[in-house]
Amino acid sequence: MRILMLGNSFTSANNLPGRLSGVLGSEVVAHTRGGARLAEQLNPATRNGSRTLSALSDGGWDFVVMQEMSNGPIVSTEKYLEAVEALAALVRGAGAVPVIYQTWAYEEGSARLARSGWGYAEMHDLLARACREAERRSQALFAPVGDAFFTSPDAHALYARDGAHPSERGTDLAVRVIAETIGG
């Protein structure tokens, strides 16, 4: 099985692609850049866009996992939805299955969440709503990593010190959810 992961530091943190490869026994390739949005993956003038469009044109992928910037589905909902729909169409055209990697709200009580202006449950609900709409519109598989973070009894342990990125345990949870989505 070959998996292409499109995203940013939430995807590359703690070697998520390598861990997913180990769990699934699959080849996993990641096209990431810190702060990247999915729309970048469609732009041939960017490094990620050029690589992604070429990789999809070459084919041979089974799944393409798409992860948007942390608050992108909320602050730029329509742009996010348009990018997911366009990528999902390209992914299907390449013979692969698109997968939406739902991210999580910033850590409850963190400075980053306070600066965002959202409450913890509010940010989770807004992200979940936008990602589920992307799933509906694109008919992609849905990896509910953000939901798993939100319902975890020990959610604080899933976050790195910055209150946004995953800790090692958060990455382990993301790998498990994505692997279950793809494998099951």
Secondary structure, DSSP 8 states (H G I E B T S, - for coil): -EEEEEESHHHHGGGHHHHHHHHHTSEEEEEE-TT--GGGGG-TTSHHHHHHHHHHHH---SEEEE---TTHHHHTHHHHHHHHHHHHHHHHHTT-EEEEE------TT-HHHHHHT--HHHHHHHHHHHHHHHHHHHT-EEE-HHHHHHH-TTGGGGB-TTSSSB-HHHHHHHHHHHHHHHH-
